[in-house]
Amino acid sequence: MPQSKVIYLGIKGTVIAMDAATGQRLWATNLTGSDFVNVVLDGDNLYAATHGEIFCLDPKTGDGRWHDGLKGFGYGLVGIATENASSAALLALMEEKRRRDAAAAQSRAAATQ
């Protein structure tokens, strides 16, 4: 029997693995904060970035392999690109940044009125 495909979601500081055919949750791993999570699968590594930090997870279990707090770079959105990963995740990240920048500009404008 062929193995079912898995989809990986990044939401509110958590990475979730789900069976693509049934929607059954396979595992969930809480990361840092409660922010947007950029997720990229590259072979046997699942990279997840949130709150200015990057994590490498085992895509089968969600167990952490390594983590780097990226000290000194702040807490902004983190883009991930690998030799094998597509740019779809980066496009989503760019849209999230655009949305945040627009919301911040709107807040600043409201505060000066």
Residue frames as qw, qx, qy, qz and C-alpha x, y, z in Angstrom:
[[0.000, 0.889, 0.457, 0.000, 0.00, 0.00, 0.00],
 [0.411, 0.509, -0.049, 0.755, 1.48, 3.40, -0.95],
 [0.325, -0.373, -0.472, 0.730, 2.26, 5.80, 1.87],
 [0.069, 0.886, 0.456, 0.046, -0.18, 8.69, 2.18],
 [0.361, 0.513, -0.049, 0.777, 1.06, 12.19, 1.44],
 [0.410, -0.605, -0.446, 0.517, 1.54, 14.59, 4.32],
 [0.167, 0.784, 0.122, 0.586, 0.96, 18.34, 4.36],
 [0.505, -0.268, -0.410, 0.711, 2.68, 20.64, 6.82],
 [0.078, -0.870, -0.311, -0.375, 1.04, 23.75, 8.21],
 [0.406, -0.005, -0.379, 0.832, 2.62, 26.62, 10.09],
 [0.277, -0.711, -0.360, -0.537, 0.25, 28.54, 12.32],
 [0.467, -0.802, 0.071, -0.365, 0.59, 30.61, 15.50],
 [0.177, -0.689, 0.672, -0.206, 4.05, 29.35, 16.45],
 [0.722, -0.103, 0.665, -0.160, 3.17, 25.70, 15.74],
 [0.313, 0.336, -0.737, -0.496, 3.94, 23.25, 12.94],
 [0.744, 0.076, 0.508, -0.427, 1.23, 20.66, 12.25],
 [0.076, 0.218, -0.871, -0.433, 1.52, 17.57, 10.05],
 [0.683, 0.225, 0.372, -0.587, -1.69, 16.24, 8.51],
 [0.478, 0.136, 0.822, 0.278, -2.58, 13.30, 6.30],
 [0.136, 0.225, -0.332, -0.906, -3.40, 14.93, 2.94],
 [0.290, -0.193, -0.818, -0.458, -6.09, 12.36, 2.08],
 [0.414, -0.537, -0.734, 0.037, -8.00, 12.32, 5.37],
 [0.127, -0.767, 0.046, -0.627, -7.07, 15.54, 7.16],
 [0.818, -0.510, -0.242, 0.111, -6.09, 13.52, 10.23],
 [0.086, -0.896, 0.390, -0.193, -3.58, 15.34, 12.42],
 [0.870, 0.151, -0.411, 0.226, -0.39, 13.29, 12.68],
 [0.605, -0.338, -0.331, 0.641, 1.58, 15.51, 15.05],
 [0.029, 0.941, 0.103, 0.320, 1.93, 19.10, 16.22],
 [0.678, -0.129, -0.248, 0.680, 5.10, 20.79, 17.47],
 [0.137, -0.974, -0.175, 0.046, 5.00, 24.09, 19.36],
 [0.622, 0.347, -0.102, 0.694, 7.85, 26.43, 18.53],
 [0.287, -0.248, -0.314, 0.870, 8.61, 29.91, 19.86],
 [0.174, 0.187, 0.014, -0.967, 5.97, 32.62, 20.20],
 [0.454, 0.492, 0.708, -0.226, 2.59, 32.70, 18.52],
 [0.171, 0.655, -0.254, -0.691, 3.55, 34.18, 15.20],
 [0.769, 0.538, -0.186, -0.292, 3.44, 33.31, 11.49],
 [0.662, -0.364, 0.626, 0.194, 5.46, 30.13, 10.75],
 [0.533, 0.624, -0.447, -0.356, 7.28, 29.71, 7.45],
 [0.792, -0.186, 0.579, -0.043, 7.64, 25.97, 6.68],
 [0.525, 0.618, -0.499, -0.306, 9.84, 24.34, 4.01],
 [0.917, -0.133, 0.376, -0.006, 10.27, 20.60, 3.43],
 [0.388, 0.731, -0.543, -0.144, 13.62, 19.65, 1.91],
 [0.545, 0.244, -0.800, 0.054, 14.20, 15.91, 1.72],
 [0.624, -0.331, -0.681, 0.193, 14.44, 14.48, 5.23],
 [0.253, -0.209, -0.387, 0.862, 14.40, 17.88, 6.93],
 [0.059, -0.809, -0.521, -0.265, 11.48, 20.13, 7.71],
 [0.324, 0.039, -0.212, 0.921, 12.58, 23.71, 8.32],
 [0.191, -0.817, -0.528, -0.134, 10.33, 26.07, 10.25],
 [0.325, 0.122, -0.194, 0.917, 10.99, 29.71, 11.03],
 [0.283, -0.801, -0.453, -0.271, 9.03, 31.95, 13.38],
 [0.441, -0.895, -0.055, 0.040, 9.62, 34.89, 15.69],
 [0.140, 0.879, -0.452, 0.047, 13.13, 35.42, 14.30],
 [0.476, -0.432, 0.765, -0.034, 14.25, 31.83, 14.93],
 [0.673, 0.324, -0.539, -0.390, 14.76, 28.75, 12.75],
 [0.691, -0.254, 0.628, -0.253, 14.12, 25.11, 13.63],
 [0.428, 0.285, -0.784, -0.348, 14.92, 21.85, 11.87],
 [0.713, -0.120, 0.468, -0.508, 12.33, 19.13, 12.56],
 [0.192, -0.038, 0.958, 0.207, 11.98, 15.48, 11.68],
 [0.444, 0.030, -0.303, -0.843, 9.07, 15.51, 9.19],
 [0.534, -0.160, -0.810, -0.184, 7.88, 12.08, 10.34],
 [0.493, -0.429, -0.675, 0.343, 7.63, 12.86, 14.05],
 [0.116, -0.914, -0.143, -0.361, 7.93, 16.62, 14.53],
 [0.740, -0.540, -0.058, 0.397, 10.86, 16.07, 16.88],
 [0.086, 0.968, -0.215, -0.100, 13.42, 18.88, 16.89],
 [0.891, 0.201, -0.064, 0.401, 16.78, 18.16, 15.31],
 [0.474, -0.097, -0.143, 0.863, 18.33, 21.58, 15.86],
 [0.039, -0.920, -0.390, -0.008, 17.40, 25.19, 16.55],
 [0.462, 0.073, -0.045, 0.883, 19.10, 28.54, 16.04],
 [0.087, -0.777, -0.467, 0.412, 17.76, 31.66, 17.76],
 [0.451, 0.606, 0.249, 0.606, 19.49, 33.83, 15.13],
 [0.414, -0.732, -0.256, 0.478, 20.64, 36.10, 17.94],
 [0.261, -0.441, 0.180, 0.840, 21.24, 39.68, 16.88],
 [0.061, 0.169, 0.664, 0.726, 18.85, 39.62, 13.90],
 [0.398, -0.020, 0.131, -0.908, 15.65, 40.65, 15.69],
 [0.426, 0.181, 0.825, -0.324, 12.24, 39.00, 15.64],
 [0.474, 0.432, -0.214, -0.737, 11.09, 39.65, 12.08],
 [0.923, 0.271, 0.140, -0.237, 9.81, 37.19, 9.52],
 [0.372, -0.494, 0.722, 0.311, 12.39, 34.64, 8.37],
 [0.756, 0.486, -0.223, -0.377, 12.53, 33.51, 4.75],
 [0.655, -0.307, 0.680, 0.119, 13.83, 30.02, 3.97],
 [0.715, 0.583, -0.264, -0.280, 15.27, 28.80, 0.68],
 [0.668, -0.352, 0.633, 0.171, 17.11, 25.56, -0.01],
 [0.011, -0.334, 0.739, 0.585, 18.57, 24.01, -3.15],
 [0.027, -0.191, -0.949, -0.248, 15.55, 21.71, -3.47],
 [0.096, 0.574, 0.671, -0.459, 12.62, 23.69, -2.03],
 [0.231, 0.639, 0.509, 0.528, 10.23, 25.69, -4.19],
 [0.136, 0.137, -0.157, 0.969, 9.70, 29.42, -3.76],
 [0.372, -0.585, -0.571, -0.440, 5.98, 29.09, -2.91],
 [0.557, -0.598, -0.448, 0.363, 6.70, 29.51, 0.80],
 [0.349, -0.181, -0.012, 0.919, 8.70, 32.66, 0.12],
 [0.115, -0.389, -0.446, -0.798, 5.77, 34.13, -1.82],
 [0.513, -0.660, -0.538, -0.109, 3.49, 33.49, 1.16],
 [0.556, -0.433, -0.263, 0.659, 6.06, 35.09, 3.44],
 [0.194, 0.090, 0.195, 0.957, 6.26, 38.18, 1.23],
 [0.309, -0.553, -0.510, -0.581, 2.46, 38.52, 1.29],
 [0.590, -0.624, -0.463, 0.222, 2.43, 38.23, 5.09],
 [0.440, -0.247, -0.080, 0.860, 5.10, 40.95, 5.32],
 [0.012, -0.319, -0.370, -0.872, 3.06, 43.18, 2.99],
 [0.463, -0.641, -0.547, -0.275, -0.02, 42.66, 5.15],
 [0.593, -0.537, -0.345, 0.490, 1.88, 43.49, 8.34],
 [0.323, -0.040, 0.087, 0.942, 3.48, 46.59, 6.82],
 [0.181, -0.475, -0.455, -0.731, 0.06, 47.83, 5.68],
 [0.559, -0.661, -0.501, -0.019, -1.45, 47.23, 9.12],
 [0.549, -0.383, -0.204, 0.714, 1.44, 49.05, 10.81],
 [0.152, 0.163, 0.238, 0.945, 1.10, 52.01, 8.44],
 [0.353, -0.592, -0.519, -0.505, -2.62, 52.14, 9.12],
 [0.607, -0.602, -0.429, 0.292, -2.01, 52.12, 12.88],
 [0.430, -0.190, -0.037, 0.882, 0.54, 54.93, 12.59],
 [0.038, -0.355, -0.382, -0.853, -1.85, 56.99, 10.50],
 [0.485, -0.656, -0.527, -0.239, -4.68, 56.48, 13.00],
 [0.606, -0.485, -0.333, 0.535, -2.40, 57.49, 15.88],
 [0.307, -0.070, 0.073, 0.946, -1.49, 60.81, 14.26],
 [0.145, -0.518, -0.512, -0.670, -5.09, 61.86, 13.64]]
